[in-house]
Amino acid sequence: MKHSLARARVEIDLGALQRNGASLARRAGVPLLPMIKADAYGLGAAAALRALDVLEPWGYGVATVAEGEELRHLGVTRPVVVFTPLLDQELTRVRSARLTPTLGFPAEIEAWRSAGGGAWHLSIDTGMSRAGIPWRQVSEIRHLTELLPPEGAFTHFHSAELDDGTLEAQERLFREAVASLPSRPRLLHAANSAAIARQGRSDWDLVRPGIFLYGVGSGSSAAIQPEPVVNLRAPIVEIRDLQAGDTVSYDATLRVERAARIATLAIGYADGYPRSLSERGSVLVGGTLAPIAGTVTMDMTMIDVTTVRCEVGDVATLIGRAGDTVLTVERVADDAGMSPYELITGLRSRVERTYTGARS
Ligand SMILES: *Cc1c(COP(=O)(O)O)cnc(C)c1O
């Protein structure tokens, strides 16, 4: 690994991403609707497509019209569902890119009908209070769903990683709401990654995994575990010896009490390495954990390598696998006081992305 890296880089294991998708599909027993919103959780939608398309998913899920248009530019012909409510002025673009909107409130369904209509999925709110029609109001839109029947209907769980009964309760509300429609939409879906892990074989027609594909599971007791996908690395670009009383980084939050050796990594918060890891996180150098020293700065991060053998040019692993040791996304996110979703979607475009193989 020596001298192979000039700056921070995220290495994405597309083979692992693909195997994670296959493992979800096996467990759920129904076609996937993989969520590749936010540029595949920050890892690159084009590459994620290469890995996932061989699994023959039913379609793909995105959050914005622009993300959907990008998939079309990349040659995706499968359905692309946009999972955020849209304003009327976006509907023309939705139609011309042949995207599938998710609608809930009567005004949204009317607007889609007057824009010319087309396939849409009914978004039913069973507890998120974020998007979609509240489950108890679904019977009020019967007439609209008769005029323009939805291809699908779905809900979203708020606590799928918890074993607290809420997932089952939300599913009961979803079932009840769907039963109040004049006819059953062809494609019903509810499960995100954690729900697939929890429930096994799906009662519905599609599942919508996201984070698991990208290497983050829902706890060590979950029935299926993903393979790690993200490896964030940065080179050591300088090393210095400090004497007792010397200070490190902004605000001099670290003043060493005895002689120490400090290495500088070419990565900072402008690369998406969270500043909240200041004095809290660790990185792997060789197989050894080295603590972050002082405040993470915009472009550089210092680590304490007093007891770690290393030299300039060595590559540190900030997330992922180094030899036999893995610094998981969950562990780093926990140190940073963030969710794993926030951590991986926050890796910025300045970080070079490289990909290793997937079966095609
Ligand atoms: C992001 C998202 C998912 C995927 O959730 P994960 O927890 O990442 O598996 C599923 N459904 C909807 C509506 C989403 O917005």
The ligand as an SDF file (V2000), in Angstrom:
LIG
                    3D

 15 15  0  0  0  0  0  0  0  0999 V2000
  -34.3230    5.3970    2.0360 C   0  0  0  0  0  0  0  0  0  0  0  0
  -35.5820    4.6300    1.9800 C   0  0  0  0  0  0  0  0  0  0  0  0
  -35.5740    3.2240    2.0580 C   0  0  0  0  0  0  0  0  0  0  0  0
  -34.3170    2.4280    2.3540 C   0  0  0  0  0  0  0  0  0  0  0  0
  -34.0910    2.4120    3.7420 O   0  0  0  0  0  0  0  0  0  0  0  0
  -32.8060    1.6670    4.3620 P   0  0  0  0  0  0  0  0  0  0  0  0
  -33.0060    1.8300    5.8230 O   0  0  0  0  0  0  0  0  0  0  0  0
  -31.6170    2.4010    3.8580 O   0  0  0  0  0  0  0  0  0  0  0  0
  -32.8470    0.2750    3.9000 O   0  0  0  0  0  0  0  0  0  0  0  0
  -36.7680    2.5620    1.8500 C   0  0  0  0  0  0  0  0  0  0  0  0
  -37.9090    3.2410    1.6120 N   0  0  0  0  0  0  0  0  0  0  0  0
  -37.9580    4.5830    1.5560 C   0  0  0  0  0  0  0  0  0  0  0  0
  -39.2580    5.2590    1.2920 C   0  0  0  0  0  0  0  0  0  0  0  0
  -36.8030    5.3220    1.7520 C   0  0  0  0  0  0  0  0  0  0  0  0
  -36.8620    6.6620    1.7090 O   0  0  0  0  0  0  0  0  0  0  0  0
  1  2  1  0
  2  3  1  0
  2 14  2  0
  3  4  1  0
  3 10  2  0
  4  5  1  0
  5  6  1  0
  6  7  2  0
  6  8  1  0
  6  9  1  0
 10 11  1  0
 11 12  2  0
 12 13  1  0
 12 14  1  0
 14 15  1  0
M  END
$$$$
